[in-house]
């Protein structure tokens, strides 16, 4: 039923009306009303509810509708039913006392628009194509797919990914080098356990990744980031690994320069270090040619980490690592004897989804959609805030709106007042980056000295001149809102931006050839 209706009934003569209003399934509306009555305390613990036949008659509902609602609320723990004593409000379901918190500038308005980067619009998940793949995959699944899992992951998906990544990302790997995981974060956690620390990481990046590594005893130190990506010349022999986003630096944007790609591979070969390549946004490019994975330059020194969180959905919890041969066994051992994270049936479904071409079609569809979103963002800012600069827009699912110095936090607060969730660029800056950017650079003599001494100087500092001071900006994700909500979100963003600085009027200058002013009269 989708009709809108309102009915009420008094429960046990308590003069407490149970009002159902809204559009949708009547059983769901009844359950919501009962939950709210218990939550608010209008139905106290132990209160006996009327028989479902009586309530159905009072509300004009089918008896089965009320009976099913009672049964589901009993299963959820809101109600309790005993033979001979009817249905009552569960004793442990005490009324909740509302907590009143003062309004603050950051939370003055509950966000109604979401421009936080990180996930696609869930409404565009390809349900029909995914269901078709699921049916085919289940029909063809071998019996062992329904037994204890293999920590490597299903061989069908590893084969499908090996072919896809070779074709699309230039990856060099056989299926036996691919280990499936529950996402990029899970892959980093396993690598931290196997490789150990310390690691180097881009000065701008996901705080969650740095915190995840730290929770496993792996410290990170920042590498500077500029228009050509990470400053890999700051790597040292003490670094066990370096975490990079070469396809599209997150969040500042732009691919890693070819010379730096070669340099980081040379560093890994010379030191035995590991390049961990987070393939962030590698498939979403708009105004540039495809950029292959660094892994293709040296599969024995680079790990490629990827997932379907951006291209399909983070709810699938499927990611992968393409590993050097020497790391496959240690990573599988760290993962455990049995697969505990990704559903075997969803792995089989994704394998069919890739091999049938549906994944390619979904990526193309999303690429076109995100490009339109990006163009709308750029056009809105050009029309209403021409004084701000938008960067990092050649690829990815977000852009950086650069702001005048000192205005980032006020812009984030203004966005909160507009009901808009958006993050500042400073939220992604490595804690040691600004301090390091002010530190003096090691002298040429120090760099030319003994390797151990030079390494100690550089590793302690984050004293690399490659580190740059923080610049103010907003990281604007344009993938999450629905089509109908996106224009309003852009409107709220434009209202949140600081105005253009007024032009200062320079003092009138005296021409160099002009005669000096006459002396004052005596």
Residue pairs with C-beta under 8 A, 6 or more apart in sequence:
1 24
1 25
1 26
2 23
2 24
3 23
4 21
4 22
4 23
5 20
5 21
5 26
6 19
6 20
6 21
7 19
7 20
7 58
7 59
7 60
7 61
8 17
8 18
8 19
8 20
8 59
9 17
9 18
9 50
9 55
9 58
9 59
10 16
10 17
10 18
10 58
11 18
11 43
11 47
11 49
11 50
11 55
12 47
12 48
12 49
12 50
14 47
16 37
16 42
16 43
18 33
18 34
18 37
18 55
18 59
19 33
20 26
20 29
20 30
20 33
20 59
21 29
22 29
26 61
26 65
27 65
27 68
27 69
30 59
30 61
30 65
30 66
30 69
31 69
31 72
31 73
34 43
34 69
34 73
34 78
34 79
35 73
35 78
37 43
38 78
38 89
38 93
38 95
39 95
39 96
40 95
40 96
41 95
41 96
43 49
43 89
44 89
44 95
45 89
45 90
45 91
45 92
45 93
45 94
46 88
46 89
46 91
47 88
47 89
48 85
48 86
48 87
48 88
49 55
49 70
49 79
49 86
49 87
49 88
49 89
50 58
51 86
52 63
52 66
52 67
52 70
52 87
53 63
53 66
55 61
55 66
56 62
56 63
56 65
56 66
59 66
70 79
70 81
70 87
71 81
73 79
74 80
74 81
74 87
77 90
77 92
77 93
78 89
78 90
78 93
79 87
79 88
79 89
79 90
79 93
80 87
80 88
80 89
80 90
80 91
81 87
81 88
82 88
105 413
105 416
105 417
106 412
106 413
106 416
107 416
108 416
108 417
109 416
109 417
109 418
109 419
110 419
111 416
111 419
111 420
111 421
112 419
112 420
113 418
113 419
113 420
113 421
113 481
113 485
113 488
113 489
113 492
114 420
114 421
114 477
114 480
114 481
114 489
115 420
115 421
115 422
115 476
115 477
115 478
115 480
115 481
115 489
115 493
116 421
116 422
116 423
116 477
116 480
117 251
117 397
117 398
117 423
117 475
117 476
117 477
117 479
118 477
118 480
119 309
119 310
119 314
119 479
119 480
120 310
120 311
120 312
120 313
120 366
120 397
120 479
120 480
121 479
121 480
121 481
121 482
122 313
122 315
123 482
124 365
124 366
124 369
125 312
125 313
126 312
126 358
126 362
129 353
129 358
129 361
129 362
130 349
130 353
130 358
132 358
133 349
133 350
133 352
133 353
133 356
133 358
134 345
134 349
134 352
136 352
136 356
137 156
137 345
137 348
137 349
137 351
137 352
138 345
138 348
138 349
141 345
141 348
145 154
145 344
145 345
145 348
146 344
148 338
148 339
149 338
149 339
149 340
149 344
150 338
150 339
151 179
151 332
151 335
151 336
151 337
151 338
151 339
152 158
152 176
152 178
152 179
152 180
152 332
153 178
153 179
153 180
153 181
153 320
153 339
153 342
153 347
154 180
154 344
154 347
154 348
154 351
155 175
156 347
156 348
156 351
157 180
157 318
157 347
157 348
157 350
157 351
157 354
158 175
158 176
158 178
158 180
158 320
159 175
159 351
160 350
160 351
160 354
160 355
161 175
161 178
161 320
161 354
162 171
162 173
162 174
162 175
162 178
163 354
163 355
164 354
164 359
165 171
165 173
165 293
165 304
165 306
165 322
166 172
166 173
168 283
168 290
169 279
169 282
169 292
169 293
169 295
169 296
169 304
170 292
170 293
170 296
171 293
171 295
171 296
171 299
171 304
171 322
172 295
172 296
172 299
173 295
173 299
173 304
173 322
176 328
177 299
177 322
177 323
177 324
177 325
177 328
178 320
178 321
178 322
178 323
179 190
179 320
179 321
179 323
179 328
179 331
179 332
179 335
180 318
180 319
180 320
180 339
180 342
180 347
181 187
181 190
181 319
181 320
181 321
181 335
181 341
181 342
182 317
182 318
182 319
182 341
182 342
183 307
183 309
183 314
183 317
183 318
183 319
184 278
184 280
184 305
184 306
184 307
184 309
184 319
185 208
185 209
185 212
186 319
186 341
187 305
187 319
187 320
187 321
188 209
188 212
188 213
188 243
188 276
188 305
189 212
189 216
190 321
190 331
190 334
190 335
191 241
191 274
191 276
191 303
191 305
191 321
191 331
192 212
192 213
192 216
192 217
192 218
193 216
193 334
194 327
194 330
194 331
194 334
195 218
195 240
195 241
195 274
195 327
196 217
196 218
196 240
197 213
197 217
197 218
197 219
197 220
197 240
197 241
198 218
198 219
198 220
198 221
198 238
198 239
198 240
198 459
199 213
199 218
199 219
199 220
199 221
199 239
199 240
199 241
199 242
199 243
199 276
200 220
200 221
200 222
200 223
200 234
200 235
200 236
200 239
200 241
200 242
200 243
201 209
201 210
201 213
201 220
201 221
201 222
201 223
201 242
201 243
201 430
202 222
202 223
202 225
202 230
202 243
202 244
202 245
202 249
202 250
202 430
203 222
203 223
203 224
203 225
203 429
203 430
203 433
203 467
203 468
204 225
204 249
204 250
204 251
204 252
204 425
204 428
204 429
204 430
204 433
205 243
205 245
205 250
205 251
205 428
205 430
206 250
206 428
207 427
207 428
209 243
209 278
210 220
210 430
213 219
213 220
213 243
214 220
220 243
220 430
221 239
221 430
221 432
221 459
221 462
222 430
222 432
222 433
222 436
222 462
222 467
223 230
223 231
223 232
223 234
223 235
223 242
223 464
223 466
223 467
224 230
224 231
224 234
224 433
224 437
224 464
224 465
224 466
224 467
224 468
225 231
225 249
225 252
225 468
226 466
226 468
227 254
228 254
228 256
228 257
228 260
229 244
229 246
229 249
229 254
229 255
229 256
229 257
229 260
230 242
230 244
230 249
230 256
230 260
230 264
231 260
231 464
231 466
231 467
232 242
232 244
232 260
232 263
232 264
232 267
233 263
233 466
234 458
234 464
234 466
234 467
235 242
235 264
235 267
235 271
235 273
236 454
236 455
236 458
236 459
237 271
237 451
237 455
238 455
238 456
238 459
239 271
239 273
239 459
240 273
240 274
241 273
241 274
241 275
241 276
242 264
242 267
242 273
242 274
242 275
242 276
243 276
243 278
244 256
244 264
244 275
244 276
244 277
244 278
244 294
245 277
245 278
245 280
245 281
246 255
246 256
246 261
246 277
246 291
246 293
246 294
247 255
247 256
247 279
247 280
247 281
247 282
247 291
247 293
247 395
248 254
248 255
248 280
248 281
248 282
248 284
248 285
248 392
248 394
248 395
248 396
249 255
249 256
249 392
250 278
250 280
250 281
250 396
250 428
251 392
251 398
251 400
251 425
251 428
251 475
252 391
252 392
252 400
252 425
253 391
253 392
253 393
253 394
253 395
253 396
253 399
253 400
254 392
254 394
255 288
255 291
255 395
256 264
256 294
261 294
261 297
262 297
264 275
264 294
265 275
265 294
265 297
265 298
265 301
265 302
267 273
268 274
268 275
268 298
268 301
268 302
269 298
269 301
273 301
274 301
274 302
274 303
274 324
275 294
275 301
275 302
275 303
276 302
276 303
276 305
277 293
277 294
277 295
277 302
277 303
277 304
277 305
278 305
279 293
279 304
279 305
279 306
280 310
280 396
281 310
281 395
281 396
281 397
282 291
282 293
282 306
283 310
283 311
283 363
283 367
284 310
284 363
284 366
284 367
284 370
284 395
284 396
284 397
285 291
285 367
285 394
285 395
286 367
286 370
286 371
286 374
286 393
286 394
286 395
287 393
287 394
287 395
288 394
288 395
293 302
293 304
294 302
294 304
295 302
295 303
295 304
295 322
299 322
299 324
300 324
300 325
300 326
301 324
302 324
303 321
303 322
303 323
303 324
303 327
304 321
304 322
305 319
305 320
305 321
306 319
306 320
306 322
307 314
307 318
307 319
307 320
308 316
308 318
308 319
308 350
309 316
309 319
310 397
310 479
311 359
311 362
311 363
311 366
312 359
312 362
316 346
316 350
317 341
317 342
317 343
317 346
318 342
318 346
318 347
318 350
321 331
323 331
350 359
353 359
370 397
370 478
370 479
373 478
373 479
373 486
374 393
374 399
374 478
376 478
376 486
376 487
376 490
377 390
377 399
377 476
377 478
377 490
378 390
378 393
378 399
380 490
380 491
380 493
380 494
381 388
381 390
381 401
381 494
381 497
384 494
385 494
385 497
385 500
386 500
387 499
387 500
387 501
388 401
388 402
388 403
388 497
389 401
389 402
390 399
390 400
390 401
390 402
391 399
391 400
391 402
392 398
392 399
392 400
393 399
397 477
397 478
397 479
398 475
398 476
398 477
398 478
398 479
399 475
399 476
399 478
400 425
400 473
400 474
400 475
400 476
401 473
401 474
401 476
401 493
401 497
402 471
402 472
402 473
403 411
403 472
403 473
403 474
403 497
403 498
404 472
404 498
404 501
405 471
405 472
406 472
407 472
407 498
408 424
408 425
408 426
408 472
408 473
408 474
409 424
409 426
410 498
411 424
411 474
411 496
411 497
411 498
412 422
412 423
412 424
412 474
414 495
414 496
414 497
414 498
415 421
415 422
415 474
415 492
415 493
415 496
417 496
418 492
418 493
418 495
418 496
419 492
420 489
420 492
420 493
420 496
422 474
422 475
422 476
422 477
422 493
422 496
423 474
423 475
424 472
424 473
424 474
424 475
425 470
425 471
425 472
425 473
425 474
425 475
426 470
426 472
427 475
428 475
429 470
432 462
433 462
433 467
433 468
433 470
434 469
434 470
435 462
436 461
436 462
436 463
436 464
436 467
437 467
437 468
437 469
438 469
439 461
439 462
439 463
440 463
441 463
441 464
441 465
442 454
442 457
442 458
442 461
442 463
446 453
446 454
446 457
447 454
448 454
457 463
458 464
474 493
476 493
478 486
481 489
